[in-house]
Amino acid sequence: MERTFLDFEQPLADLQQQLDDVDRIGEQQGIDVSVVRNELLEKINEARKQIYKTITPWQRVQLSRHPNRPYTNYYLQHMCSNFEELHGDRLFGDDKAIVGGFGIIDKESYMIIGHQKGSNTKMRQFRNFGMANPEGYRKALRLMKLAEKFNKPVITLIDTPGAFPGLEAEERGQAEAIARNIIEMVQLEVPVLNIVIGEGASGGALGIGVGDKTLMLENTWYSVISPESCSSILWRNWEYKEQAAEALKLTAKDMKKLGLIDVIVKEPVGGAHAEPEQMAILLKKTIKKYTTELSKLSVEKRIDQRIKKYESYGQFDVEAIEKIAEA
């Protein structure tokens, strides 16, 4: 896979180019370059640590969209010994922006559902850039109900810039499909784990994002709106996207501090795109840990805790509201 470096990763790009040059010279001239190579590798590791110590919210947004970042299908291939994809919503069609089916992780069966963006231009068009239509959310709900029937935990992998906003999606009931999923997911009798693996935008994310535990990978974001769209609304252009990202409090750290998610899943130094196989191993361990914990609870206890969790979201000042009403 071709390496892609973001603007703030330029020192890494320069060092990597030097490393590639050294490897090429060693191969062409048949000389031992191991000493120089090891020195460069140490410099790359140190530079990576320094860069990622001071990541800004906007830079995390950029990382969540990195073209080399692993998507749902990558995790399915590397976490599951066997995955059987299921298709269609039995009402309209099969939405390629959402994939789902039964997967085996260490001899245990799970229903895994996630957004899939596509790894190249052709596949991104095929997957509609991870923006689901109503039939995608209805497919997801059908699969969740199937998991409930066979008493299998539900895992959702969230990575979308939003639900598809096209006219045809609205005509087929986009809002109803998302709202239906939210109310049904609250009542599912099996453990439900939601994991943001990339972008978590608005109702497009929430349509498969209600469960017992909400987790975010370290370099992801979760918000009602993207920084660019927020900037275009407030400042009438996209130039203030960095300020918008800061104000939205959309990073995993911010969301955890606000009590809106439960767990931050650490990524390898350099991000999930730098060590995708290692990230898959970490995610696999995380899934097993929390589904095991949730499986120990009774159905009634899980649903009760799930409802109370979402009821606790949001804060308001009664005195301030009364003053506004009096005025």
Beta strands, then each sheet from edge to edge (+ up, - down):
strand 1: 82-85
strand 2: 98-105
strand 3: 108-115
strand 4: 154-160
strand 5: 192-201
strand 6: 213-217
strand 7: 221-223
strand 8: 263-265
sheet 1: 1+ 2- 3+ 4+ 5+ 6+ 8+
sheet 2: 1+ 2- 3+ 4+ 5+ 7+
end
